[in-house]
Amino acid sequence: MDCFILGLPALKTAKYKGIHRNTVNKFFKRIRLKIVKETTKDDKLLKGNIELDEAYFGGRKKGERGRGSDNKKIVFGILEQGRKVKTIIVNDVSAKTLMKKIITNTNKGSSLLHR
């Protein structure tokens, strides 16, 4: 769990813990699925001060990194300061896509911050 929290890749975690990389990948996947389940079970709209950010997840591959990467999953996060977070997997980070997610997951009048 510590390695997951620190953001260590599966291969480094496997070497550090002395277990096979596939075992680490399976464990990390279970953690991610649990996070998704917990963050999506509440349908209440977020309100107040809201922070927005996106992150890119996937294995290390040659080629473009970050926004230019074709081989990464994009996760958009909406955080209600001091309370709860919603995570949403999106296909792109266009303004149209993200605004649709913001509008459907936040109360009107919330203060939005982008980090």
C-alpha positions as CSV (number, residue, x, y, z in Angstrom):
1,M,0.0,0.0,0.0
2,D,2.9,2.4,0.8
3,C,4.4,1.9,-2.6
4,F,1.0,2.6,-4.3
5,I,0.6,5.8,-2.2
6,L,4.1,6.9,-3.1
7,G,3.4,6.4,-6.8
8,L,6.1,3.8,-7.3
9,P,5.7,1.9,-10.6
10,A,4.8,-1.8,-10.4
11,L,8.3,-3.0,-11.5
12,K,10.1,-0.9,-8.8
13,T,7.6,-2.1,-6.2
14,A,8.1,-5.7,-7.2
15,K,11.9,-5.4,-6.9
16,Y,11.6,-3.6,-3.6
17,K,9.1,-6.1,-2.1
18,G,10.6,-9.2,-3.7
19,I,7.5,-10.3,-5.5
20,H,6.5,-10.7,-9.1
21,R,5.4,-7.6,-11.1
22,N,2.1,-9.2,-12.2
23,T,1.2,-9.7,-8.6
24,V,1.9,-6.0,-7.9
25,N,-0.1,-5.0,-11.0
26,K,-3.1,-7.1,-9.8
27,F,-2.9,-5.5,-6.3
28,F,-2.6,-2.0,-7.7
29,K,-5.6,-2.6,-10.0
30,R,-7.7,-3.7,-7.0
31,I,-6.8,-0.5,-5.2
32,R,-7.7,1.6,-8.2
33,L,-11.1,-0.2,-8.6
34,K,-11.8,0.4,-4.9
35,I,-11.0,4.1,-5.2
36,V,-13.3,4.4,-8.2
37,K,-16.1,2.5,-6.4
38,E,-15.8,4.7,-3.3
39,T,-15.6,8.0,-5.2
40,T,-18.5,7.3,-7.5
41,K,-21.1,5.9,-5.0
42,D,-22.3,9.3,-3.8
43,D,-24.5,11.1,-6.4
44,K,-24.7,14.4,-4.5
45,L,-23.5,17.4,-6.3
46,L,-20.3,19.1,-5.0
47,K,-20.5,22.7,-3.8
48,G,-18.5,25.6,-2.4
49,N,-14.8,25.9,-3.4
50,I,-14.1,23.3,-6.1
51,E,-10.6,22.3,-7.4
52,L,-10.2,20.7,-10.8
53,D,-7.3,18.6,-12.2
54,E,-6.6,15.8,-14.6
55,A,-4.0,13.0,-14.5
56,Y,-2.8,10.5,-17.0
57,F,-2.5,6.8,-16.0
58,G,-0.9,3.9,-17.9
59,G,2.4,2.0,-18.2
60,R,5.6,3.6,-19.4
61,K,5.9,3.5,-23.1
62,K,8.0,5.2,-25.7
63,G,6.6,8.3,-27.5
64,E,4.7,11.3,-26.3
65,R,4.0,11.9,-22.6
66,G,1.3,13.8,-20.8
67,R,-1.4,15.4,-23.0
68,G,0.2,14.2,-26.2
69,S,0.1,10.5,-25.1
70,D,-2.3,8.2,-27.0
71,N,-1.6,5.2,-24.6
72,K,-2.8,6.7,-21.3
73,K,-6.1,6.9,-19.6
74,I,-7.2,10.4,-18.6
75,V,-8.8,10.8,-15.2
76,F,-10.5,14.1,-14.4
77,G,-10.9,14.9,-10.7
78,I,-13.2,17.4,-9.0
79,L,-12.4,18.1,-5.3
80,E,-14.8,19.8,-2.9
81,Q,-12.3,21.4,-0.6
82,G,-12.0,19.7,2.8
83,R,-14.8,17.2,1.9
84,K,-15.0,14.8,-1.0
85,V,-13.6,14.1,-4.5
86,K,-15.2,12.7,-7.7
87,T,-13.1,11.0,-10.3
88,I,-14.2,10.6,-13.9
89,I,-12.5,8.8,-16.7
90,V,-12.7,11.0,-19.8
91,N,-11.7,10.4,-23.5
92,D,-10.2,13.9,-23.9
93,V,-9.5,17.1,-22.0
94,S,-11.3,19.5,-24.4
95,A,-13.2,22.3,-22.8
96,K,-16.5,20.9,-24.0
97,T,-15.9,17.5,-22.4
98,L,-14.7,18.9,-19.1
99,M,-17.4,21.6,-18.8
100,K,-20.0,19.0,-19.3
101,K,-18.5,16.9,-16.4
102,I,-18.2,20.0,-14.2
103,I,-21.8,21.1,-14.8
104,T,-23.3,17.6,-14.1
105,N,-21.2,17.1,-10.9
106,T,-21.3,20.5,-9.2
107,N,-23.9,22.9,-7.8
108,K,-24.5,26.2,-9.7
109,G,-22.5,29.0,-8.0
110,S,-19.5,27.0,-6.9
111,S,-16.1,28.6,-7.1
112,L,-13.9,26.7,-9.5
113,L,-10.1,26.6,-9.2
114,H,-7.8,24.8,-11.7
115,R,-4.4,23.6,-10.5
